[in-house]
Amino acid sequence: MNEPALFISFEGIDGSGKSTQARLLAEDLRDNGREVILTREPGGSPGAEEIRRLVLEGAQDRWSPETETLLFTAARRDHMERTILPALEAGKIVICDRFADSTRLYQGLRGPCLRAVVDQLHALMIGREPDLTLLIDMDPATGLARALGRAAGEERFESFGDDLQVRMRAGFLELEAEFPGRIRRVDGDRPPENVATDIRAIVAEHLA
């Protein structure tokens, strides 16, 4: 393979447009002759998709943050084994809608010392970060309104309301400072085509 494999994740608060931008990037790279796997978390493999239904549906108190951390880690391990690693070994580009950064925040910020637990489990069971993470940053209220407007039946985390979204946005910005070589922030409070243009430029720079 002459083309390098690349593992890209998209992160951001709910309703930030991650899924749309991940799809647009995948289409652009395929149009330029690259083999691309577009996947998501939680999910991306049969076992992980089963866990997705467990954690994204139902009442707020269905799971504790500690139990959610274990479930997300189990889903991610299966996803890595069955989807991500085989694709990277074949020289493909993997684009993933959310990865471990989301668990660091959505679970890690909801209990004392849970961020350390998330990182320990990640090191033990996953052991890999994306090569590049695109953080779609936007106003939390706008993102939450978009997310709730989808009515897709997976709004368990959105139901926690504005406070969680504000904390998540602040947490993502802190992660950007923590991982400056990996996380690149893109302004999501613009038309999708403008956001996509910036993302293409960042990925082209990374590939070069």
N, C-alpha and C positions, 0 to 999 in steps of 0.2 A: 504494500500500500504506500503510494507516494503522498497521499493526503493524510494529515494528522487527525487522530481522533480528538474530540473535544466534548467536554461535559459542561453544559450551560444550565444554570437554574434561574428561574424567575421568582422574585419575592416581592412582597408588598402587602398592605392591608387588604381586607376583603373589599371587592369592588374596584380595585385599582386598575383593572384591565390586563392583568397578567396573562390570563388564558388567551385573550385576543392577540396580544403581542407575541406570545410564544408561537401561536399558530401562524401569524404573519411572517415571523422569522423563519420558521420551518419551511414555509412555502417559498420564500426568497432563496434560501440555501439550496432547496431542491431544484429550483429554476436555474441555479448556477452549477448544477451537476453533482451536488453532494448528496450522500445517503444520510438521511436524517430519521431518527426515532423521536417522535413527540410523545411524551408521557406525562404523568402527573402523580402528585402525592396528596394525601394517602391514595394508594392505588398503583396502577401500572403493571400489575401482574395479577393472575386470578386470585391468589390468596390475599394479596394486599387490597384488592377491590372489595373482598368480603369484609375486611377490617374497616374499610372506608365507610361502609354502611353503618357499622357499629358506632363509629366515633362522630360522624357528621349528622346523624339523625337522632331525634328524640329530645328529651328534656335537658335543661342545663345541668341538672344534678345527676344525670345518668351515670357519669364516671367522675371520679376524683382526678385532679391533675396528675397525681402519681400513676394511677391506672392508665390514663391517657398516654403518658410518656412511654409506658411499657408497650401499649398497643401500637403506637406510632413507630416505635423502634422495631417491633416485630414486622410490621408492614414494610418498613424501609429495608430491612434485611432481605425479605423475600423479593422485593423489587430490585435490589442490587443484584442478587444471585441470578434471577431469571430474566431480567430485562436490561439493566444498565450495563453491567460488566460485560456480558456477551456482545452487546452492540459496540462498546468501546474497543474490545479486543478485535472486532472485525473492522476497525478503522472508521466507524460511523460517528456522526455528531449526535449526541443525545441532548435533547432540550426537555427539561423537566419543570413543570408548573408546581413550584414549591419543593423544598428539600429540608435539610436539617435546621436551617435558620428559622423556619417557621416553628419547629418544635422548641427551639431555644427560647422563643418568645411566647407562643400561645400556651405552652405548658410551663416553661421555665420561669415566667414572671407571675404565675398564679399561686405559688406556694413558697414558703421559706426554704432557701438553699436548693430549690429544684433545678435552677440553671446548672449547678455543678453536677447534679445527678444526670441531667440530659447529656452534658458533655462527656461524663464518664461512660455512659451507655453507648454514646456515639463512638468513642474511641475504642471501646471493647468490641462492639458488634458491627460497626460500619467501617470506620477507619479511613474514610475518604471524604474530601470536600469537592465541590464542583471546581472546574478550572476557572470559570467565570460566573459571577452571579449578577444579574441585572435587577436592580431594585427600582420598582416603579413607585415613585413617591407622589402622594397626593393628599388633599384635604380629607381628614377622617370622616367628616359629616357627609361629604359628597360620595365617598367610597361606600359608606354604610347604606346610603339611600339607594345606590345602584345595586348593591348586593341583595338587599331586601326586596327590591323590585323584580329580581329574577324569579323568585318563588319556585325554586327548583327542588324544594324538599330537603335541602342540605344546609339549613340556616341555623344549626345549633349554636355555632360560635357567634354568628351575627346577632343572635338573640341576647347576647350579653350586653349589647348596647354601645352607646357612644364612648363611655369611659374606657372600655377595653380597646376600642379602635384607636383612641388617642394614645393610650399606653403602648400599643403595638407600633404605631408610627414612630414614637420616640425611641422605642427599642430597636427598630430597624435602623434608624439613624445612628444609634450607638454601635450597632454591629458594623455599619459602614466604616466607622472610625476604628473598630477593633480589627477588621480584616480589609485594610485599604488596598492591598494588592489583588484582592479577589472581587470585592463588591464594587460595582459601578452604579451610581444613582442616576436615574432619568426622571425628568419632570413629567408626571402623568396628568397634570391639570391642563392638558392641551388636546387638540384633535388627535385621534389615534394615528393618522398618517404622519403627523409630525413626530410623535413618539417613536413610531416605527423607523423613521429616517435616522434618528439619533441612535437607535439600537443597532441598525445595520452598520453604521459607521464604527461603533464600538467593537462589534464582532469582527468586522473586516480588519480593524487595527490589531485585534487579538490574534487572528489567524495569520496575519502578516508577520 
